[in-house]
Amino acid sequence: MGLTGKRTFVGFGFGAIQAGLFLYEAFRSGNFGRLVVAEIRPELVDAVCRAGGLYAVNVAHADRVEPVFVGPVEIVDPAAEGGRRRLIEATADADEIATAVPSVQHYVSEAPGSLHRLLAEGLRRKAACSGRPAVLYAAENHNRAAEILEEEVTRAIPEDERPCVSSRIRYLNTVIGKMSGIVDAAGPRPPAPIAPGLDSAFLVEAFNRILISRIRFDESAGAPLFRGGITCFLEKEDLLPFEEAKLYGHNAVHALAAYLAAMRGVQWIADLRSFPGIMGFLRMAFIEESGKTLIRRNAGVDPLFTEQGYRDYADDLLARMVNPFLQDSVERVGRDPERKLAWDDRLIGTMRLALAEQVIPSSFAVGAAAALATVDRSALSEDKSAASWLEPLWKDSAPDPREKQAVLELIEKGRARLRKWIGSNYESRLLI
């Protein structure tokens, strides 16, 4: 399959989500004739350029890993003046744009190649030449990523040009439930490297049901709809309930799986299928705690937020999480436990939301205790309270004292339950 379409796609950041979702789906659609991507790692840019703009994505299906070659792409380094010129020109011509950088903090920098500045200049040129409207997918795993990026780009545009520029672009939030990563390309059955000469590989699951904000350029009657060239994305009027399902369902249970796996000393998430009780425990947490909470909170919004809808969602995700072909490591999923124990993040956030909906999150309390034990193994002992570790993490959030006390009491019960489970040589009945 070559590039035969008439559209232009521009991506910022060349990680697994950009390469294995946005560029990959743009390429597969057949609707794009030009794929451009910005990347700041010179060795990656050089390797893909030497390969004629082709790179490999390894797609994990339920029964195999399929290497797919994508391209040609124009990969450029925004640190170079020539690269910046090409990105600005491509943005002016773009129909669809995606940012997939590490976080919203990477939108703005003092460097000449700052993302917000390149977008501002490209969109100014688009407006000046009455270029085609474009949409921008913000994929930074933040529920206001699109709004934050729009604010920063708009500030970089002269005030008198802003109305014309804003008429040509729509910034969209995304809910990306696709699991992906960068893995070692060495080993007995190595995945295809990103490009020849590199020792890393993109490995992504085949799942591609990505949710995006509703696209509206003109609210007037009879106004033409914007039809994206990436056709697999699903528009939703309000993404917030689905963002909550991603954070307090998918992400929370994924983290719970990783910290239980860490307690068992295993390397791969897929290994959890071999241990009695763990998958049942995860399913119970997903359906009875996360599910009940989000159904009560979002009843009537979408078929997802029904007993059957959420059960299907949980069972599908659990099967995908333990897909051995995804090669998902416990280390990757469980990294940065302090962040995942933050007051508003996936573990404590799920507990708080559940308590607000009169659901007792005892399974997630075990998960929080296990996460704490990965920070400091002595947290499994009874010598110190969980508060001694957690309160410093929560200080800046200034939690309500009564809510904090309720969460801490549950985590203490979770610690006791975790100690019994480990002390019994992982008797499944003590976990369930």
C-alpha positions as CSV (number, residue, x, y, z in Angstrom):
1,M,0.0,0.0,0.0
2,G,1.5,3.4,-1.0
3,L,0.5,7.0,-0.3
4,T,-2.3,7.6,-2.9
5,G,-4.6,10.0,-1.1
6,K,-4.9,13.8,-1.3
7,R,-4.7,14.7,2.4
8,T,-1.7,15.7,4.5
9,F,-1.1,14.4,8.0
10,V,1.3,16.0,10.4
11,G,2.4,14.5,13.7
12,F,4.4,15.9,16.6
13,G,6.4,13.2,18.6
14,F,7.4,9.8,17.2
15,G,6.6,7.4,20.0
16,A,4.5,4.3,20.0
17,I,1.1,6.1,19.9
18,Q,2.1,8.5,17.1
19,A,3.8,5.7,15.1
20,G,1.4,2.9,16.0
21,L,-1.9,4.7,16.0
22,F,-2.0,8.0,14.2
23,L,0.5,7.6,11.4
24,Y,-0.4,3.9,11.1
25,E,-4.1,4.5,10.7
26,A,-3.5,7.4,8.4
27,F,-1.3,5.2,6.2
28,R,-3.9,2.3,6.3
29,S,-6.8,4.5,5.4
30,G,-5.4,5.2,1.9
31,N,-6.7,8.8,2.3
32,F,-3.3,10.5,2.7
33,G,-0.7,11.4,0.2
34,R,1.8,12.9,2.6
35,L,2.8,11.9,6.2
36,V,5.1,14.2,8.1
37,V,6.3,13.7,11.7
38,A,8.5,15.8,14.0
39,E,11.0,13.9,16.3
40,I,13.7,15.4,18.5
41,R,15.9,12.2,18.7
42,P,18.5,12.6,15.9
43,E,19.4,8.9,15.9
44,L,15.8,8.0,15.2
45,V,15.4,10.6,12.5
46,D,18.6,9.5,10.8
47,A,17.6,5.8,10.9
48,V,14.2,6.4,9.4
49,C,15.6,8.7,6.7
50,R,18.2,6.1,5.8
51,A,15.4,3.6,5.4
52,G,13.7,5.8,2.8
53,G,11.1,7.0,5.3
54,L,9.8,3.5,6.1
55,Y,9.5,2.3,9.6
56,A,8.1,-0.9,11.3
57,V,5.2,-1.3,13.7
58,N,4.6,-4.6,15.3
59,V,0.9,-5.2,15.8
60,A,-0.1,-7.6,18.6
61,H,-3.1,-9.7,17.7
62,A,-4.6,-12.3,20.0
63,D,-2.6,-15.1,18.3
64,R,0.4,-13.5,16.7
65,V,2.6,-10.4,16.2
66,E,2.4,-8.9,12.7
67,P,5.1,-6.6,11.5
68,V,3.7,-3.8,9.3
69,F,5.9,-1.3,7.4
70,V,4.5,2.2,7.2
71,G,5.6,5.0,4.9
72,P,7.2,6.7,3.4
73,V,7.0,9.4,6.1
74,E,8.9,12.7,6.1
75,I,10.6,12.7,9.5
76,V,12.2,15.9,10.6
77,D,14.0,17.3,13.6
78,P,12.4,20.6,14.8
79,A,15.8,21.6,16.4
80,A,17.1,22.2,12.9
81,E,16.1,25.3,11.0
82,G,15.3,23.3,7.9
83,G,13.2,20.9,9.9
84,R,11.2,23.8,11.4
85,R,10.5,25.2,7.9
86,R,9.2,21.9,6.6
87,L,7.0,21.4,9.7
88,I,5.5,24.9,9.3
89,E,4.9,24.4,5.6
90,A,3.3,20.9,6.2
91,T,1.1,22.3,9.0
92,A,-0.2,25.0,6.6
93,D,-1.1,22.2,4.2
94,A,-2.4,19.7,6.8
95,D,-5.9,18.2,7.0
96,E,-5.2,16.3,10.3
97,I,-2.6,16.9,13.0
98,A,-1.8,14.9,16.1
99,T,0.3,15.7,19.1
100,A,1.7,12.7,21.0
101,V,4.4,14.1,23.2
102,P,5.2,13.0,26.8
103,S,2.8,15.5,28.5
104,V,1.1,18.8,28.2
105,Q,4.1,20.4,29.8
106,H,6.0,19.7,26.5
107,Y,3.7,22.0,24.5
108,V,5.8,25.1,25.3
109,S,9.5,25.6,25.6
110,E,12.0,28.4,25.0
111,A,13.5,26.5,22.0
112,P,12.8,27.9,18.5
113,G,11.2,24.5,17.7
114,S,8.7,24.7,20.5
115,L,5.5,22.8,19.5
116,H,3.1,25.7,20.1
117,R,5.3,28.1,18.1
118,L,5.5,25.8,15.1
119,L,1.8,25.2,15.1
120,A,1.0,28.9,15.4
121,E,3.2,29.8,12.5
122,G,1.8,26.9,10.3
123,L,-1.8,27.8,11.1
124,R,-1.2,31.5,10.4
125,R,0.0,30.5,7.0
126,K,-3.0,28.2,6.5
127,A,-5.3,31.1,7.3
128,A,-3.4,33.6,5.1
129,C,-3.8,31.4,2.0
130,S,-7.4,30.3,2.9
131,G,-6.1,26.7,3.3
132,R,-8.3,23.7,4.1
133,P,-9.7,23.3,7.6
134,A,-7.8,21.0,9.8
135,V,-8.4,19.1,13.1
136,L,-5.8,18.4,15.7
137,Y,-5.9,15.3,18.0
138,A,-4.3,16.0,21.4
139,A,-3.1,12.6,22.7
140,E,-1.3,13.6,25.9
141,N,-3.6,11.7,28.4
142,H,-5.0,14.8,30.0
143,N,-8.7,15.6,29.9
144,R,-8.0,19.3,29.0
145,A,-5.1,18.7,26.6
146,A,-6.9,20.2,23.6
147,E,-7.9,23.3,25.5
148,I,-4.4,23.8,27.0
149,L,-2.8,23.5,23.6
150,E,-5.3,25.8,21.9
151,E,-4.6,28.5,24.6
152,E,-0.9,28.3,24.1
153,V,-1.0,28.3,20.3
154,T,-3.5,31.2,20.3
155,R,-1.2,33.3,22.6
156,A,1.5,32.9,20.0
157,I,-0.7,34.4,17.2
158,P,-1.1,38.1,16.7
159,E,-4.5,39.2,18.1
160,D,-5.8,40.6,14.9
161,E,-5.2,37.2,13.1
162,R,-6.8,35.0,15.7
163,P,-10.4,34.9,14.4
164,C,-9.3,33.9,10.9
165,V,-6.9,31.2,12.3
166,S,-9.4,29.8,14.7
167,S,-11.9,29.4,11.9
168,R,-9.5,26.9,10.2
169,I,-8.6,24.6,13.1
170,R,-10.4,22.5,15.7
171,Y,-8.5,21.0,18.7
172,L,-9.9,17.6,19.8
173,N,-9.4,15.7,23.0
174,T,-8.9,12.0,22.8
175,V,-9.5,8.9,24.9
176,I,-6.9,6.3,23.7
177,G,-7.5,2.8,25.1
178,K,-4.8,1.3,22.9
179,M,-2.0,-0.4,24.8
180,S,1.4,0.2,23.2
181,G,5.1,0.6,24.0
182,I,8.7,0.5,22.8
183,V,10.4,-2.8,23.4
184,D,13.9,-4.3,22.9
185,A,14.3,-5.5,19.3
186,A,16.8,-8.2,20.4
187,G,16.0,-11.7,21.6
188,P,15.1,-15.2,20.3
189,R,12.0,-14.0,18.4
190,P,12.7,-10.3,18.0
191,P,10.1,-7.9,16.7
192,A,11.0,-5.8,13.7
193,P,13.1,-2.8,14.8
194,I,11.8,0.7,14.1
195,A,14.3,0.9,11.3
196,P,17.5,-1.0,10.4
197,G,20.3,-0.2,12.8
198,L,18.1,0.6,15.8
199,D,17.7,-1.8,18.8
200,S,14.2,-0.7,19.7
201,A,10.8,-1.7,18.3
202,F,7.2,-0.3,18.3
203,L,4.8,-2.9,19.7
204,V,1.1,-2.0,19.8
205,E,-2.1,-3.9,20.1
206,A,-4.5,-4.2,17.2
207,F,-7.3,-2.4,19.1
208,N,-8.1,1.0,17.4
209,R,-11.5,2.1,18.7
210,I,-10.3,5.6,19.7
211,L,-12.8,8.2,21.0
212,I,-12.5,11.9,20.1
213,S,-14.4,15.1,20.7
214,R,-17.3,16.0,18.4
215,I,-15.9,17.9,15.3
216,R,-17.8,21.1,14.6
217,F,-16.6,23.9,12.3
218,D,-20.0,25.5,11.8
219,E,-23.1,25.1,13.9
220,S,-25.5,26.6,11.3
221,A,-28.1,24.5,9.6
222,G,-26.9,22.7,6.5
223,A,-23.2,23.4,7.3
224,P,-20.9,20.7,5.8
225,L,-19.5,18.1,8.2
226,F,-15.7,17.6,8.5
227,R,-15.0,14.1,7.4
228,G,-11.7,12.9,8.8
229,G,-9.3,10.8,6.7
230,I,-8.6,8.6,9.7
231,T,-12.0,6.9,9.6
232,C,-11.8,4.5,12.6
233,F,-12.1,7.3,15.3
234,L,-15.5,7.7,17.1
235,E,-16.8,11.1,17.9
236,K,-18.5,11.7,21.3
237,E,-20.5,14.7,22.4
238,D,-18.9,14.7,25.9
239,L,-15.7,12.8,26.5
240,L,-15.5,13.2,30.2
241,P,-17.4,10.1,31.2
242,F,-15.2,8.0,28.8
243,E,-12.1,9.7,30.2
244,E,-13.2,8.6,33.7
245,A,-13.7,5.0,32.4
246,K,-10.2,5.1,31.0
247,L,-8.6,6.5,34.2
248,Y,-10.7,4.8,36.9
249,G,-11.3,1.6,34.9
250,H,-8.7,0.7,32.4
251,N,-5.7,2.5,34.0
252,A,-6.7,1.8,37.5
253,V,-7.1,-2.0,37.0
254,H,-3.9,-2.1,34.8
255,A,-2.0,-0.5,37.7
256,L,-3.6,-2.9,40.2
257,A,-2.5,-5.8,38.0
258,A,1.1,-4.5,37.9
259,Y,1.4,-4.1,41.6
260,L,0.0,-7.5,42.4
261,A,2.3,-9.0,39.8
262,A,5.2,-7.1,41.5
263,M,4.2,-8.7,44.8
264,R,4.4,-12.1,43.1
265,G,7.8,-11.3,41.6
266,V,6.8,-11.8,37.9
267,Q,8.1,-10.0,34.9
268,W,5.2,-9.9,32.5
269,I,1.6,-8.9,32.9
270,A,0.5,-12.0,30.9
271,D,2.0,-14.2,33.6
272,L,-0.9,-13.3,35.9
273,R,-3.0,-15.8,34.0
274,S,-1.0,-18.6,35.7
275,F,-1.8,-17.6,39.3
276,P,-5.0,-18.7,40.9
277,G,-7.3,-15.9,42.0
278,I,-5.6,-12.9,40.6
279,M,-7.6,-12.6,37.4
280,G,-10.8,-13.1,39.4
281,F,-9.7,-10.4,41.8
282,L,-9.0,-8.0,39.0
283,R,-12.4,-8.7,37.4
284,M,-14.1,-8.1,40.7
285,A,-12.3,-4.8,41.2
286,F,-13.2,-3.7,37.6
287,I,-16.9,-4.6,37.7
288,E,-17.9,-4.4,41.4
289,E,-16.0,-1.3,42.3
290,S,-15.0,0.7,39.3
291,G,-18.0,-0.4,37.3
292,K,-20.7,0.2,40.0
293,T,-19.1,3.6,40.7
294,L,-19.1,4.8,37.1
295,I,-22.5,3.4,36.2
296,R,-24.0,5.3,39.2
297,R,-22.2,8.4,38.1
298,N,-22.9,8.2,34.4
299,A,-26.2,6.3,34.1
300,G,-28.0,7.0,30.8
301,V,-25.0,8.6,29.1
302,D,-24.0,5.7,26.9
303,P,-24.5,1.9,26.8
304,L,-21.1,1.5,28.3
305,F,-22.5,2.7,31.6
306,T,-24.9,-0.2,32.1
307,E,-24.2,-3.5,33.9
308,Q,-23.8,-5.4,30.7
309,G,-22.0,-2.7,28.9
310,Y,-19.4,-2.3,31.6
311,R,-19.0,-6.0,32.1
312,D,-18.2,-6.4,28.4
313,Y,-15.8,-3.5,28.6
314,A,-14.0,-5.1,31.6
315,D,-13.8,-8.6,30.1
316,D,-12.5,-7.2,26.8
317,L,-9.8,-5.2,28.5
318,L,-8.7,-7.9,30.9
319,A,-8.3,-10.3,28.0
320,R,-6.2,-7.7,26.1
321,M,-4.1,-6.8,29.2
322,V,-2.8,-10.4,29.5
323,N,-2.2,-10.9,25.8
324,P,1.2,-12.5,25.7
325,F,2.0,-11.2,22.3
326,L,1.8,-7.6,23.7
327,Q,4.9,-8.4,25.8
328,D,3.7,-5.9,28.4
329,S,6.1,-5.8,31.3
330,V,5.2,-5.3,35.0
331,E,8.0,-2.7,35.2
332,R,6.5,-0.6,32.4
333,V,2.9,-0.7,33.7
334,G,3.9,-0.2,37.3
335,R,6.5,2.5,36.8
336,D,6.3,5.7,38.8
337,P,4.1,4.4,41.6
338,E,4.3,7.7,43.6
339,R,2.5,9.4,40.7
340,K,-0.1,6.6,40.5
341,L,-0.7,7.0,44.3
342,A,-1.4,10.7,43.9
343,W,-4.6,12.1,45.4
344,D,-6.2,12.5,42.0
345,D,-4.6,9.7,40.1
346,R,-5.9,6.2,39.2
347,L,-5.7,4.3,42.5
348,I,-6.6,6.9,45.1
349,G,-8.8,8.7,42.6
350,T,-10.8,5.5,42.0
351,M,-11.2,5.0,45.7
352,R,-12.4,8.5,46.3
353,L,-14.9,8.4,43.4
354,A,-16.2,5.1,44.7
355,L,-16.7,6.4,48.2
356,A,-18.5,9.4,46.8
357,E,-20.9,7.0,45.1
358,Q,-21.3,4.8,48.2
359,V,-19.2,2.0,46.9
360,I,-16.5,0.4,49.1
361,P,-13.3,0.1,47.1
362,S,-11.6,-2.6,49.1
363,S,-9.8,-4.2,46.1
364,F,-8.3,-0.9,45.1
365,A,-7.2,-0.4,48.7
366,V,-5.2,-3.6,48.3
367,G,-3.8,-2.2,45.1
368,A,-2.8,1.0,46.8
369,A,-1.1,-1.0,49.5
370,A,0.8,-3.1,46.9
371,A,1.8,0.1,45.1
372,L,3.1,1.5,48.4
373,A,5.1,-1.7,48.9
374,T,6.8,-1.2,45.5
375,V,7.9,2.3,46.7
376,D,9.2,0.9,50.0
377,R,9.0,-2.8,50.8
378,S,8.9,-2.0,54.5
379,A,5.4,-0.7,53.9
380,L,4.3,-4.3,54.2
381,S,5.3,-4.3,57.9
382,E,3.1,-2.9,60.7
383,D,5.9,-0.5,62.0
384,K,4.6,2.6,60.3
385,S,1.2,3.8,59.2
386,A,0.3,4.2,55.5
387,A,-0.2,7.9,56.2
388,S,3.5,8.4,56.8
389,W,4.2,7.6,53.2
390,L,1.0,8.9,51.6
391,E,0.4,12.2,53.3
392,P,3.5,13.8,51.9
393,L,2.4,12.7,48.4
394,W,-1.0,14.3,48.9
395,K,0.1,17.5,50.6
396,D,-0.2,19.8,47.6
397,S,-3.7,18.5,46.8
398,A,-4.9,19.7,50.3
399,P,-7.4,16.8,50.7
400,D,-10.5,17.1,52.8
401,P,-9.5,15.7,56.3
402,R,-12.6,13.4,56.6
403,E,-12.2,12.1,53.0
404,K,-8.5,11.5,53.6
405,Q,-9.1,9.6,56.8
406,A,-11.7,7.3,55.1
407,V,-9.2,6.5,52.3
408,L,-6.3,5.9,54.8
409,E,-8.5,3.6,56.9
410,L,-9.3,1.5,53.8
411,I,-5.7,1.3,52.8
412,E,-4.7,0.1,56.2
413,K,-7.2,-2.7,55.8
414,G,-5.8,-3.3,52.4
415,R,-2.3,-3.6,53.9
416,A,-3.5,-6.2,56.4
417,R,-5.2,-8.2,53.6
418,L,-2.0,-8.0,51.4
419,R,0.2,-9.2,54.3
420,K,-2.1,-12.2,54.9
421,W,-2.1,-13.0,51.2
422,I,1.7,-12.9,51.0
423,G,2.1,-14.7,54.3
424,S,-0.1,-17.6,53.2
425,N,2.1,-18.2,50.1
426,Y,-0.5,-16.4,48.0
427,E,-3.6,-18.4,48.9
428,S,-6.2,-17.3,46.4
429,R,-9.1,-17.4,48.9
430,L,-7.4,-14.6,50.9
431,L,-7.2,-12.4,47.8
432,I,-10.8,-13.0,46.6
